[in-house]
Structures are given as C-alpha cells and as structure tokens.
Amino acid sequence: MGLGARIVERNGSLPRMNYKWDPETDILTGAVQGPRKDGGAGLTGSVELEGNDGSFILLDVVGGAIRGVEVVVWPDVRTLASLQAPAEVKDGDVALPTRRSQPSIAAVEVDAAISIETNPNESVFHVRVGPARRLEVVRVADGLLVEVDEGNELAGLWLTGVPPFPVEAT
C-alpha cells in the first residue's frame, strides 16, 4: 500500500525550493521557501519513505502540502546522461494523504521500493517510489515536481536545481 496523494489547485504564487548538502553526512535537504500553507485537509508531520534496501527519504508535510524533503540514506544512484525533468507538467499542489490527519498522528511510514536517478552534474534527481507506472507530474514549487499515479498515490519526486555537492579543499 502506498501513500494517498491528491492533486489540488494551487492558491497563490509558485513557491521556491532551496536545497543544501550536509558534506559530513551526505544528506540532501530541500525546504520550500514562501508562505506556509496551513489548514489543509491532510497530514501535518512527517512522511518516512523507507526503501527495501535501507534507503530513507523524509518529507516534511504541513496541512497536506510538502514543505521539505530530506534524502537521509541514499539507495544506489544511477547516472543517466540524458536525464531531464519532464517538460509536460501541471501547476498545482498535492495533498498528502488524501484524508484529514488525526491530531495524534505526526508521522506516517511507507515501505516501498525506492530508486534514484541523476544527471551527470547531479543537479536533477528523480526519486521513484514503487514501480514505473502511468502518472501525472505536478509542479508544487520551483525545484520540486511530484508524481501522482492513476490510483491517487505518491509515485515519485523530481528535485531540480540542486547545487553541487561541496568539495573540501585539500
């Protein structure tokens, strides 16, 4: 079973995603910059995507809207020379999960196969949750695309505009 996701109309302007690396831990963190969306019909808390291989991605969710992404434990990452974010996307928001959160629930754990692909300069990452399937891509922020499948479940993420990993001077 996956995580319910519903495409909804965006209220307001397109927010911006700001990414940064922690060079000591290899954790990539992204935070949505802009007004916080409160009072939505979904979860406020954390969504933990746990891969079968021990990979771990954390989504920070407020009122059902993704406000942050952390790639904490990376699966094997495949580099594809031609990887580009999809050109055909819908502007909107994605509500996670599709029903109102219970006040006592602050975290949801989803076990799924997770795979990540990147381009050669590692500025674009495609996170796939589960198998490849038909889906719709939604731009929820400048730098973050969310994939929702035909069954209204989270199918993946596109992290774009990621800065280079910091290299320490020797």
VMD Tcl script that builds the backbone (N, CA, C; Angstrom):
set m [mol new atoms 510]
animate dup $m
set s [atomselect $m all]
$s set {name element resname resid chain x y z} {
  {N N MET 1 A 0.841 -1.183 0.000}
  {CA C MET 1 A 0.000 0.000 0.000}
  {C C MET 1 A 0.879 1.236 0.000}
  {N N GLY 2 A 0.534 2.218 -0.833}
  {CA C GLY 2 A 1.312 3.437 -0.939}
  {C C GLY 2 A 0.722 4.557 -0.107}
  {N N LEU 3 A 1.128 5.756 -0.441}
  {CA C LEU 3 A 0.682 6.947 0.268}
  {C C LEU 3 A -0.312 7.694 -0.604}
  {N N GLY 4 A -1.509 7.925 -0.087}
  {CA C GLY 4 A -2.528 8.658 -0.829}
  {C C GLY 4 A -2.053 10.056 -1.174}
  {N N ALA 5 A -2.317 10.480 -2.401}
  {CA C ALA 5 A -1.920 11.803 -2.877}
  {C C ALA 5 A -3.000 12.314 -3.821}
  {N N ARG 6 A -3.420 13.542 -3.606}
  {CA C ARG 6 A -4.484 14.120 -4.426}
  {C C ARG 6 A -3.991 15.436 -5.008}
  {N N ILE 7 A -4.157 15.602 -6.320}
  {CA C ILE 7 A -3.777 16.852 -6.981}
  {C C ILE 7 A -4.864 17.880 -6.706}
  {N N VAL 8 A -4.447 19.060 -6.223}
  {CA C VAL 8 A -5.387 20.140 -5.918}
  {C C VAL 8 A -4.895 21.426 -6.571}
  {N N GLU 9 A -5.808 22.374 -6.704}
  {CA C GLU 9 A -5.468 23.669 -7.290}
  {C C GLU 9 A -4.570 24.444 -6.328}
  {N N ARG 10 A -3.582 25.145 -6.886}
  {CA C ARG 10 A -2.690 25.955 -6.056}
  {C C ARG 10 A -3.353 27.295 -5.761}
  {N N ASN 11 A -3.251 27.709 -4.519}
  {CA C ASN 11 A -3.684 29.044 -4.124}
  {C C ASN 11 A -2.440 29.883 -3.931}
  {N N GLY 12 A -2.304 30.950 -4.693}
  {CA C GLY 12 A -1.145 31.825 -4.553}
  {C C GLY 12 A -0.080 31.526 -5.587}
  {N N SER 13 A 1.062 32.162 -5.391}
  {CA C SER 13 A 2.158 32.050 -6.354}
  {C C SER 13 A 2.975 30.782 -6.112}
  {N N LEU 14 A 3.790 30.452 -7.102}
  {CA C LEU 14 A 4.641 29.265 -7.039}
  {C C LEU 14 A 5.768 29.496 -6.032}
  {N N PRO 15 A 5.854 28.681 -4.972}
  {CA C PRO 15 A 6.969 28.830 -4.030}
  {C C PRO 15 A 8.261 28.289 -4.637}
  {N N ARG 16 A 9.367 28.525 -3.968}
  {CA C ARG 16 A 10.680 28.105 -4.451}
  {C C ARG 16 A 11.271 27.086 -3.487}
  {N N MET 17 A 11.946 26.090 -4.046}
  {CA C MET 17 A 12.623 25.067 -3.248}
  {C C MET 17 A 14.081 25.470 -3.091}
  {N N ASN 18 A 14.606 25.395 -1.889}
  {CA C ASN 18 A 16.001 25.729 -1.612}
  {C C ASN 18 A 16.695 24.466 -1.099}
  {N N TYR 19 A 17.713 24.003 -1.836}
  {CA C TYR 19 A 18.427 22.774 -1.484}
  {C C TYR 19 A 19.786 23.085 -0.885}
  {N N LYS 20 A 20.213 22.217 0.046}
  {CA C LYS 20 A 21.579 22.310 0.574}
  {C C LYS 20 A 22.056 20.913 0.964}
  {N N TRP 21 A 23.355 20.742 0.894}
  {CA C TRP 21 A 24.002 19.480 1.247}
  {C C TRP 21 A 24.646 19.595 2.619}
  {N N ASP 22 A 24.650 18.495 3.362}
  {CA C ASP 22 A 25.473 18.383 4.566}
  {C C ASP 22 A 26.671 17.535 4.164}
  {N N PRO 23 A 27.858 18.157 4.004}
  {CA C PRO 23 A 29.014 17.414 3.497}
  {C C PRO 23 A 29.506 16.317 4.439}
  {N N GLU 24 A 29.183 16.402 5.719}
  {CA C GLU 24 A 29.641 15.382 6.666}
  {C C GLU 24 A 28.791 14.118 6.611}
  {N N THR 25 A 27.512 14.260 6.241}
  {CA C THR 25 A 26.602 13.111 6.269}
  {C C THR 25 A 26.069 12.710 4.895}
  {N N ASP 26 A 26.318 13.502 3.868}
  {CA C ASP 26 A 25.774 13.293 2.510}
  {C C ASP 26 A 24.257 13.446 2.460}
  {N N ILE 27 A 23.658 14.083 3.457}
  {CA C ILE 27 A 22.216 14.310 3.455}
  {C C ILE 27 A 21.909 15.520 2.581}
  {N N LEU 28 A 20.944 15.356 1.674}
  {CA C LEU 28 A 20.447 16.457 0.859}
  {C C LEU 28 A 19.130 16.912 1.465}
  {N N THR 29 A 19.044 18.205 1.779}
  {CA C THR 29 A 17.849 18.777 2.379}
  {C C THR 29 A 17.284 19.837 1.450}
  {N N GLY 30 A 15.987 19.808 1.264}
  {CA C GLY 30 A 15.304 20.834 0.482}
  {C C GLY 30 A 14.151 21.394 1.287}
  {N N ALA 31 A 14.017 22.724 1.279}
  {CA C ALA 31 A 12.935 23.373 2.015}
  {C C ALA 31 A 12.199 24.330 1.088}
  {N N VAL 32 A 10.882 24.319 1.177}
  {CA C VAL 32 A 10.067 25.232 0.386}
  {C C VAL 32 A 10.159 26.614 1.015}
  {N N GLN 33 A 10.517 27.593 0.193}
  {CA C GLN 33 A 10.599 28.979 0.644}
  {C C GLN 33 A 9.314 29.682 0.231}
  {N N GLY 34 A 8.695 30.377 1.148}
  {CA C GLY 34 A 7.448 31.072 0.832}
  {C C GLY 34 A 6.457 30.873 1.956}
  {N N PRO 35 A 5.284 31.460 1.795}
  {CA C PRO 35 A 4.283 31.363 2.860}
  {C C PRO 35 A 3.929 29.920 3.167}
  {N N ARG 36 A 3.807 29.635 4.452}
  {CA C ARG 36 A 3.406 28.289 4.877}
  {C C ARG 36 A 1.932 28.094 4.625}
  {N N LYS 37 A 1.607 26.933 4.091}
  {CA C LYS 37 A 0.213 26.595 3.828}
  {C C LYS 37 A -0.329 25.861 5.052}
  {N N ASP 38 A -1.191 26.499 5.798}
  {CA C ASP 38 A -1.773 25.873 6.984}
  {C C ASP 38 A -3.250 25.585 6.745}
  {N N GLY 39 A -3.781 24.691 7.525}
  {CA C GLY 39 A -5.206 24.425 7.481}
  {C C GLY 39 A -5.652 23.545 6.333}
  {N N GLY 40 A -4.716 22.890 5.661}
  {CA C GLY 40 A -5.085 21.998 4.569}
  {C C GLY 40 A -5.763 20.749 5.099}
  {N N ALA 41 A -6.222 19.928 4.177}
  {CA C ALA 41 A -7.007 18.752 4.548}
  {C C ALA 41 A -6.162 17.506 4.730}
  {N N GLY 42 A -4.868 17.650 4.921}
  {CA C GLY 42 A -4.026 16.466 5.047}
  {C C GLY 42 A -3.167 16.504 6.288}
  {N N LEU 43 A -2.195 15.646 6.281}
  {CA C LEU 43 A -1.278 15.436 7.394}
  {C C LEU 43 A -0.443 16.676 7.701}
  {N N THR 44 A -0.172 16.898 8.964}
  {CA C THR 44 A 0.869 17.822 9.396}
  {C C THR 44 A 1.831 16.984 10.218}
  {N N GLY 45 A 3.032 16.810 9.693}
  {CA C GLY 45 A 4.028 15.963 10.343}
  {C C GLY 45 A 5.031 15.452 9.339}
  {N N SER 46 A 5.460 14.220 9.508}
  {CA C SER 46 A 6.494 13.628 8.656}
  {C C SER 46 A 5.965 12.416 7.911}
  {N N VAL 47 A 6.428 12.276 6.674}
  {CA C VAL 47 A 6.201 11.061 5.903}
  {C C VAL 47 A 7.568 10.434 5.692}
  {N N GLU 48 A 7.729 9.210 6.169}
  {CA C GLU 48 A 9.001 8.497 6.053}
  {C C GLU 48 A 8.870 7.454 4.956}
  {N N LEU 49 A 9.612 7.658 3.865}
  {CA C LEU 49 A 9.643 6.691 2.771}
  {C C LEU 49 A 10.842 5.793 3.009}
  {N N GLU 50 A 10.591 4.521 3.284}
  {CA C GLU 50 A 11.666 3.583 3.587}
  {C C GLU 50 A 11.774 2.555 2.482}
  {N N GLY 51 A 12.961 2.499 1.870}
  {CA C GLY 51 A 13.204 1.552 0.790}
  {C C GLY 51 A 13.540 0.174 1.311}
  {N N ASN 52 A 13.336 -0.816 0.465}
  {CA C ASN 52 A 13.651 -2.204 0.820}
  {C C ASN 52 A 15.135 -2.399 1.089}
  {N N ASP 53 A 15.972 -1.498 0.567}
  {CA C ASP 53 A 17.428 -1.595 0.699}
  {C C ASP 53 A 17.971 -0.754 1.853}
  {N N GLY 54 A 17.094 -0.201 2.691}
  {CA C GLY 54 A 17.533 0.636 3.798}
  {C C GLY 54 A 17.556 2.116 3.470}
  {N N SER 55 A 17.256 2.481 2.230}
  {CA C SER 55 A 17.218 3.902 1.875}
  {C C SER 55 A 16.085 4.576 2.647}
  {N N PHE 56 A 16.236 5.880 2.859}
  {CA C PHE 56 A 15.310 6.592 3.732}
  {C C PHE 56 A 15.171 8.030 3.251}
  {N N ILE 57 A 13.940 8.417 2.916}
  {CA C ILE 57 A 13.648 9.783 2.488}
  {C C ILE 57 A 12.547 10.310 3.389}
  {N N LEU 58 A 12.733 11.520 3.889}
  {CA C LEU 58 A 11.796 12.133 4.817}
  {C C LEU 58 A 11.125 13.323 4.139}
  {N N LEU 59 A 9.798 13.372 4.196}
  {CA C LEU 59 A 9.037 14.508 3.684}
  {C C LEU 59 A 8.451 15.261 4.869}
  {N N ASP 60 A 8.658 16.575 4.911}
  {CA C ASP 60 A 8.045 17.436 5.915}
  {C C ASP 60 A 6.742 17.941 5.305}
  {N N VAL 61 A 5.623 17.679 5.980}
  {CA C VAL 61 A 4.312 17.983 5.421}
  {C C VAL 61 A 3.540 18.881 6.385}
  {N N VAL 62 A 2.932 19.957 5.846}
  {CA C VAL 62 A 2.108 20.863 6.642}
  {C C VAL 62 A 0.756 21.006 5.947}
  {N N GLY 63 A -0.303 20.646 6.645}
  {CA C GLY 63 A -1.638 20.743 6.067}
  {C C GLY 63 A -1.781 19.966 4.776}
  {N N GLY 64 A -1.029 18.866 4.658}
  {CA C GLY 64 A -1.073 18.038 3.468}
  {C C GLY 64 A -0.100 18.435 2.381}
  {N N ALA 65 A 0.543 19.608 2.495}
  {CA C ALA 65 A 1.467 20.094 1.465}
  {C C ALA 65 A 2.913 19.763 1.837}
  {N N ILE 66 A 3.681 19.295 0.854}
  {CA C ILE 66 A 5.103 19.017 1.083}
  {C C ILE 66 A 5.835 20.340 1.259}
  {N N ARG 67 A 6.506 20.491 2.409}
  {CA C ARG 67 A 7.259 21.713 2.708}
  {C C ARG 67 A 8.752 21.450 2.795}
  {N N GLY 68 A 9.150 20.181 2.760}
  {CA C GLY 68 A 10.569 19.851 2.821}
  {C C GLY 68 A 10.818 18.415 2.415}
  {N N VAL 69 A 12.044 18.169 1.929}
  {CA C VAL 69 A 12.477 16.838 1.500}
  {C C VAL 69 A 13.881 16.623 2.037}
  {N N GLU 70 A 14.132 15.453 2.627}
  {CA C GLU 70 A 15.487 15.077 3.050}
  {C C GLU 70 A 15.790 13.686 2.535}
  {N N VAL 71 A 16.871 13.573 1.758}
  {CA C VAL 71 A 17.357 12.255 1.363}
  {C C VAL 71 A 18.404 11.899 2.407}
  {N N VAL 72 A 18.018 11.047 3.357}
  {CA C VAL 72 A 18.849 10.745 4.518}
  {C C VAL 72 A 19.795 9.586 4.232}
  {N N VAL 73 A 19.265 8.488 3.728}
  {CA C VAL 73 A 20.083 7.328 3.360}
  {C C VAL 73 A 19.806 7.046 1.890}
  {N N TRP 74 A 20.853 7.139 1.072}
  {CA C TRP 74 A 20.707 7.019 -0.370}
  {C C TRP 74 A 20.688 5.563 -0.817}
  {N N PRO 75 A 19.771 5.216 -1.744}
  {CA C PRO 75 A 19.889 3.917 -2.412}
  {C C PRO 75 A 21.013 4.044 -3.443}
  {N N ASP 76 A 21.319 2.976 -4.161}
  {CA C ASP 76 A 22.258 3.103 -5.274}
  {C C ASP 76 A 21.667 4.095 -6.266}
  {N N VAL 77 A 22.475 5.083 -6.662}
  {CA C VAL 77 A 22.015 6.123 -7.579}
  {C C VAL 77 A 22.567 5.827 -8.964}
  {N N ARG 78 A 21.682 5.821 -9.935}
  {CA C ARG 78 A 22.081 5.560 -11.314}
  {C C ARG 78 A 22.196 6.889 -12.054}
  {N N THR 79 A 23.332 7.117 -12.734}
  {CA C THR 79 A 23.543 8.333 -13.513}
  {C C THR 79 A 23.130 8.077 -14.957}
  {N N LEU 80 A 22.262 8.949 -15.459}
  {CA C LEU 80 A 21.785 8.854 -16.839}
  {C C LEU 80 A 22.170 10.133 -17.572}
  {N N ALA 81 A 22.912 10.003 -18.657}
  {CA C ALA 81 A 23.399 11.166 -19.400}
  {C C ALA 81 A 22.264 12.055 -19.895}
  {N N SER 82 A 21.135 11.470 -20.215}
  {CA C SER 82 A 20.049 12.247 -20.818}
  {C C SER 82 A 18.922 12.600 -19.844}
  {N N LEU 83 A 19.124 12.397 -18.543}
  {CA C LEU 83 A 18.039 12.642 -17.587}
  {C C LEU 83 A 17.686 14.125 -17.519}
  {N N GLN 84 A 16.428 14.432 -17.748}
  {CA C GLN 84 A 15.889 15.784 -17.620}
  {C C GLN 84 A 14.522 15.683 -16.960}
  {N N ALA 85 A 14.180 16.714 -16.204}
  {CA C ALA 85 A 12.843 16.751 -15.613}
  {C C ALA 85 A 11.809 16.798 -16.736}
  {N N PRO 86 A 10.629 16.250 -16.508}
  {CA C PRO 86 A 9.601 16.254 -17.549}
  {C C PRO 86 A 9.235 17.678 -17.970}
  {N N ALA 87 A 9.004 17.858 -19.256}
  {CA C ALA 87 A 8.604 19.169 -19.775}
  {C C ALA 87 A 7.102 19.382 -19.614}
  {N N GLU 88 A 6.344 18.299 -19.679}
  {CA C GLU 88 A 4.891 18.401 -19.580}
  {C C GLU 88 A 4.471 18.193 -18.127}
  {N N VAL 89 A 4.199 19.307 -17.448}
  {CA C VAL 89 A 3.798 19.250 -16.042}
  {C C VAL 89 A 2.570 20.124 -15.830}
  {N N LYS 90 A 1.865 19.828 -14.768}
  {CA C LYS 90 A 0.696 20.609 -14.379}
  {C C LYS 90 A 1.093 21.439 -13.161}
  {N N ASP 91 A 0.715 22.709 -13.131}
  {CA C ASP 91 A 0.958 23.522 -11.943}
  {C C ASP 91 A -0.167 23.271 -10.952}
  {N N GLY 92 A 0.191 23.075 -9.690}
  {CA C GLY 92 A -0.810 22.826 -8.665}
  {C C GLY 92 A -0.146 22.464 -7.351}
  {N N ASP 93 A -0.892 21.850 -6.489}
  {CA C ASP 93 A -0.395 21.332 -5.222}
  {C C ASP 93 A -0.802 19.871 -5.130}
  {N N VAL 94 A -0.191 19.165 -4.205}
  {CA C VAL 94 A -0.525 17.769 -3.950}
  {C C VAL 94 A -0.809 17.635 -2.465}
  {N N ALA 95 A -1.977 17.105 -2.122}
  {CA C ALA 95 A -2.357 16.904 -0.722}
  {C C ALA 95 A -1.988 15.483 -0.308}
  {N N LEU 96 A -1.225 15.363 0.789}
  {CA C LEU 96 A -0.798 14.076 1.350}
  {C C LEU 96 A -1.323 13.950 2.769}
  {N N PRO 97 A -1.753 12.819 3.236}
  {CA C PRO 97 A -2.512 11.872 2.439}
  {C C PRO 97 A -3.833 12.490 2.059}
  {N N THR 98 A -4.717 11.719 1.474}
  {CA C THR 98 A -5.939 12.288 0.916}
  {C C THR 98 A -7.035 12.506 1.951}
  {N N ARG 99 A -6.843 12.064 3.167}
  {CA C ARG 99 A -7.846 12.306 4.209}
  {C C ARG 99 A -7.232 13.175 5.308}
  {N N ARG 100 A -8.079 13.837 6.093}
  {CA C ARG 100 A -7.596 14.716 7.159}
  {C C ARG 100 A -6.813 13.908 8.185}
  {N N SER 101 A -5.727 14.504 8.651}
  {CA C SER 101 A -4.861 13.862 9.624}
  {C C SER 101 A -5.532 13.802 10.992}
  {N N GLN 102 A -5.298 12.716 11.701}
  {CA C GLN 102 A -5.762 12.625 13.081}
  {C C GLN 102 A -4.797 13.423 13.947}
  {N N PRO 103 A -5.285 14.171 14.935}
  {CA C PRO 103 A -4.413 15.023 15.740}
  {C C PRO 103 A -3.258 14.286 16.406}
  {N N SER 104 A -3.437 13.025 16.752}
  {CA C SER 104 A -2.390 12.290 17.461}
  {C C SER 104 A -1.351 11.675 16.525}
  {N N ILE 105 A -1.570 11.739 15.209}
  {CA C ILE 105 A -0.628 11.140 14.262}
  {C C ILE 105 A 0.251 12.227 13.664}
  {N N ALA 106 A 1.561 12.141 13.949}
  {CA C ALA 106 A 2.508 13.134 13.444}
  {C C ALA 106 A 3.470 12.544 12.430}
  {N N ALA 107 A 3.418 11.232 12.217}
  {CA C ALA 107 A 4.329 10.601 11.258}
  {C C ALA 107 A 3.628 9.433 10.580}
  {N N VAL 108 A 3.939 9.277 9.300}
  {CA C VAL 108 A 3.428 8.159 8.514}
  {C C VAL 108 A 4.631 7.478 7.890}
  {N N GLU 109 A 4.684 6.161 7.995}
  {CA C GLU 109 A 5.790 5.389 7.421}
  {C C GLU 109 A 5.270 4.597 6.229}
  {N N VAL 110 A 5.996 4.703 5.100}
  {CA C VAL 110 A 5.622 3.993 3.884}
  {C C VAL 110 A 6.806 3.141 3.451}
  {N N ASP 111 A 6.602 1.832 3.385}
  {CA C ASP 111 A 7.633 0.920 2.884}
  {C C ASP 111 A 7.401 0.721 1.395}
  {N N ALA 112 A 8.430 0.996 0.599}
  {CA C ALA 112 A 8.297 0.878 -0.856}
  {C C ALA 112 A 9.672 0.743 -1.477}
  {N N ALA 113 A 9.698 0.220 -2.683}
  {CA C ALA 113 A 10.949 0.219 -3.441}
  {C C ALA 113 A 11.243 1.667 -3.831}
  {N N ILE 114 A 12.461 2.119 -3.541}
  {CA C ILE 114 A 12.874 3.485 -3.882}
  {C C ILE 114 A 14.072 3.396 -4.807}
  {N N SER 115 A 14.007 4.138 -5.902}
  {CA C SER 115 A 15.165 4.232 -6.789}
  {C C SER 115 A 15.406 5.701 -7.098}
  {N N ILE 116 A 16.677 6.033 -7.333}
  {CA C ILE 116 A 17.036 7.413 -7.658}
  {C C ILE 116 A 17.938 7.410 -8.876}
  {N N GLU 117 A 17.618 8.316 -9.794}
  {CA C GLU 117 A 18.449 8.554 -10.969}
  {C C GLU 117 A 18.860 10.017 -10.947}
  {N N THR 118 A 20.032 10.316 -11.522}
  {CA C THR 118 A 20.511 11.690 -11.581}
  {C C THR 118 A 21.157 11.951 -12.932}
  {N N ASN 119 A 21.355 13.229 -13.234}
  {CA C ASN 119 A 22.082 13.598 -14.440}
  {C C ASN 119 A 23.572 13.677 -14.096}
  {N N PRO 120 A 24.470 13.790 -15.088}
  {CA C PRO 120 A 25.913 13.754 -14.804}
  {C C PRO 120 A 26.414 14.818 -13.822}
  {N N ASN 121 A 25.829 16.024 -13.826}
  {CA C ASN 121 A 26.309 17.038 -12.873}
  {C C ASN 121 A 25.498 17.062 -11.578}
  {N N GLU 122 A 24.606 16.092 -11.397}
  {CA C GLU 122 A 23.830 15.899 -10.163}
  {C C GLU 122 A 23.030 17.135 -9.754}
  {N N SER 123 A 22.462 17.815 -10.745}
  {CA C SER 123 A 21.592 18.958 -10.458}
  {C C SER 123 A 20.116 18.566 -10.509}
  {N N VAL 124 A 19.836 17.380 -11.055}
  {CA C VAL 124 A 18.473 16.851 -11.150}
  {C C VAL 124 A 18.479 15.434 -10.583}
  {N N PHE 125 A 17.542 15.165 -9.673}
  {CA C PHE 125 A 17.380 13.825 -9.111}
  {C C PHE 125 A 15.933 13.389 -9.307}
  {N N HIS 126 A 15.751 12.185 -9.825}
  {CA C HIS 126 A 14.416 11.607 -9.960}
  {C C HIS 126 A 14.293 10.493 -8.928}
  {N N VAL 127 A 13.409 10.692 -7.969}
  {CA C VAL 127 A 13.143 9.707 -6.925}
  {C C VAL 127 A 11.878 8.957 -7.330}
  {N N ARG 128 A 11.997 7.671 -7.547}
  {CA C ARG 128 A 10.831 6.860 -7.908}
  {C C ARG 128 A 10.411 6.059 -6.674}
  {N N VAL 129 A 9.117 6.105 -6.372}
  {CA C VAL 129 A 8.551 5.361 -5.249}
  {C C VAL 129 A 7.705 4.238 -5.838}
  {N N GLY 130 A 8.186 3.006 -5.702}
  {CA C GLY 130 A 7.480 1.868 -6.277}
  {C C GLY 130 A 7.853 1.674 -7.736}
  {N N PRO 131 A 7.107 0.822 -8.431}
  {CA C PRO 131 A 7.432 0.506 -9.828}
  {C C PRO 131 A 7.048 1.649 -10.769}
  {N N ALA 132 A 7.616 1.624 -11.981}
  {CA C ALA 132 A 7.228 2.587 -13.012}
  {C C ALA 132 A 5.766 2.338 -13.379}
  {N N ARG 133 A 5.006 3.411 -13.547}
  {CA C ARG 133 A 3.593 3.300 -13.895}
  {C C ARG 133 A 3.102 4.619 -14.487}
  {N N ARG 134 A 1.880 4.615 -15.009}
  {CA C ARG 134 A 1.302 5.842 -15.566}
  {C C ARG 134 A 1.093 6.836 -14.436}
  {N N LEU 135 A 1.427 8.099 -14.717}
  {CA C LEU 135 A 1.327 9.102 -13.667}
  {C C LEU 135 A 1.152 10.486 -14.248}
  {N N GLU 136 A 0.849 11.423 -13.361}
  {CA C GLU 136 A 0.763 12.837 -13.709}
  {C C GLU 136 A 1.815 13.566 -12.882}
  {N N VAL 137 A 2.481 14.537 -13.502}
  {CA C VAL 137 A 3.543 15.284 -12.834}
  {C C VAL 137 A 3.022 16.679 -12.508}
  {N N VAL 138 A 3.202 17.096 -11.243}
  {CA C VAL 138 A 2.696 18.376 -10.762}
  {C C VAL 138 A 3.856 19.209 -10.228}
  {N N ARG 139 A 3.951 20.471 -10.692}
  {CA C ARG 139 A 4.968 21.395 -10.168}
  {C C ARG 139 A 4.388 22.051 -8.913}
  {N N VAL 140 A 4.894 21.637 -7.738}
  {CA C VAL 140 A 4.404 22.198 -6.477}
  {C C VAL 140 A 5.293 23.333 -5.983}
  {N N ALA 141 A 6.514 23.414 -6.519}
  {CA C ALA 141 A 7.442 24.502 -6.194}
  {C C ALA 141 A 8.464 24.588 -7.319}
  {N N ASP 142 A 9.085 25.746 -7.457}
  {CA C ASP 142 A 10.181 25.879 -8.405}
  {C C ASP 142 A 11.323 25.043 -7.846}
  {N N GLY 143 A 11.589 23.895 -8.448}
  {CA C GLY 143 A 12.607 22.981 -7.957}
  {C C GLY 143 A 12.058 21.686 -7.401}
  {N N LEU 144 A 10.728 21.524 -7.378}
  {CA C LEU 144 A 10.132 20.285 -6.868}
  {C C LEU 144 A 8.903 19.912 -7.691}
  {N N LEU 145 A 8.999 18.759 -8.343}
  {CA C LEU 145 A 7.869 18.175 -9.066}
  {C C LEU 145 A 7.451 16.911 -8.326}
  {N N VAL 146 A 6.150 16.674 -8.242}
  {CA C VAL 146 A 5.615 15.497 -7.556}
  {C C VAL 146 A 4.854 14.653 -8.572}
  {N N GLU 147 A 5.098 13.339 -8.546}
  {CA C GLU 147 A 4.399 12.409 -9.422}
  {C C GLU 147 A 3.282 11.716 -8.648}
  {N N VAL 148 A 2.084 11.719 -9.236}
  {CA C VAL 148 A 0.919 11.059 -8.649}
  {C C VAL 148 A 0.401 10.057 -9.681}
  {N N ASP 149 A 0.184 8.807 -9.250}
  {CA C ASP 149 A -0.264 7.786 -10.204}
  {C C ASP 149 A -1.786 7.796 -10.366}
  {N N GLU 150 A -2.272 6.936 -11.257}
  {CA C GLU 150 A -3.708 6.881 -11.555}
  {C C GLU 150 A -4.545 6.434 -10.365}
  {N N GLY 151 A -3.926 5.752 -9.396}
  {CA C GLY 151 A -4.627 5.324 -8.193}
  {C C GLY 151 A -4.578 6.361 -7.087}
  {N N ASN 152 A -4.150 7.594 -7.419}
  {CA C ASN 152 A -4.009 8.690 -6.453}
  {C C ASN 152 A -3.062 8.335 -5.312}
  {N N GLU 153 A -1.877 7.838 -5.700}
  {CA C GLU 153 A -0.817 7.567 -4.735}
  {C C GLU 153 A 0.461 8.260 -5.182}
  {N N LEU 154 A 1.305 8.615 -4.212}
  {CA C LEU 154 A 2.598 9.225 -4.497}
  {C C LEU 154 A 3.447 8.236 -5.282}
  {N N ALA 155 A 3.941 8.670 -6.452}
  {CA C ALA 155 A 4.726 7.786 -7.317}
  {C C ALA 155 A 6.171 8.239 -7.448}
  {N N GLY 156 A 6.465 9.486 -7.078}
  {CA C GLY 156 A 7.843 9.937 -7.192}
  {C C GLY 156 A 7.987 11.433 -7.015}
  {N N LEU 157 A 9.252 11.862 -7.046}
  {CA C LEU 157 A 9.617 13.272 -6.898}
  {C C LEU 157 A 10.705 13.599 -7.910}
  {N N TRP 158 A 10.719 14.823 -8.376}
  {CA C TRP 158 A 11.824 15.362 -9.166}
  {C C TRP 158 A 12.406 16.525 -8.377}
  {N N LEU 159 A 13.667 16.424 -7.996}
  {CA C LEU 159 A 14.377 17.502 -7.310}
  {C C LEU 159 A 15.233 18.181 -8.369}
  {N N THR 160 A 14.953 19.443 -8.678}
  {CA C THR 160 A 15.675 20.145 -9.738}
  {C C THR 160 A 16.361 21.381 -9.180}
  {N N GLY 161 A 17.433 21.796 -9.841}
  {CA C GLY 161 A 18.183 22.959 -9.373}
  {C C GLY 161 A 19.000 22.670 -8.130}
  {N N VAL 162 A 19.399 21.411 -7.948}
  {CA C VAL 162 A 20.190 21.019 -6.775}
  {C C VAL 162 A 21.620 21.529 -6.961}
  {N N PRO 163 A 22.179 22.211 -5.950}
  {CA C PRO 163 A 23.555 22.710 -6.085}
  {C C PRO 163 A 24.559 21.562 -6.035}
  {N N PRO 164 A 25.775 21.807 -6.522}
  {CA C PRO 164 A 26.805 20.761 -6.463}
  {C C PRO 164 A 27.121 20.384 -5.019}
  {N N PHE 165 A 27.517 19.128 -4.833}
  {CA C PHE 165 A 27.951 18.678 -3.513}
  {C C PHE 165 A 29.222 19.443 -3.152}
  {N N PRO 166 A 29.314 19.999 -1.938}
  {CA C PRO 166 A 30.506 20.771 -1.569}
  {C C PRO 166 A 31.752 19.889 -1.511}
  {N N VAL 167 A 32.813 20.371 -2.116}
  {CA C VAL 167 A 34.080 19.650 -2.129}
  {C C VAL 167 A 35.033 20.379 -1.196}
  {N N GLU 168 A 35.609 19.625 -0.254}
  {CA C GLU 168 A 36.551 20.230 0.684}
  {C C GLU 168 A 37.888 20.453 0.002}
  {N N ALA 169 A 38.508 21.587 0.299}
  {CA C ALA 169 A 39.845 21.872 -0.240}
  {C C ALA 169 A 40.866 21.000 0.478}
  {N N THR 170 A 41.807 20.463 -0.280}
  {CA C THR 170 A 42.822 19.602 0.342}
  {C C THR 170 A 44.119 20.327 0.508}
}
mol reanalyze $m
mol bondsrecalc $m
mol representation Tube
mol addrep $m
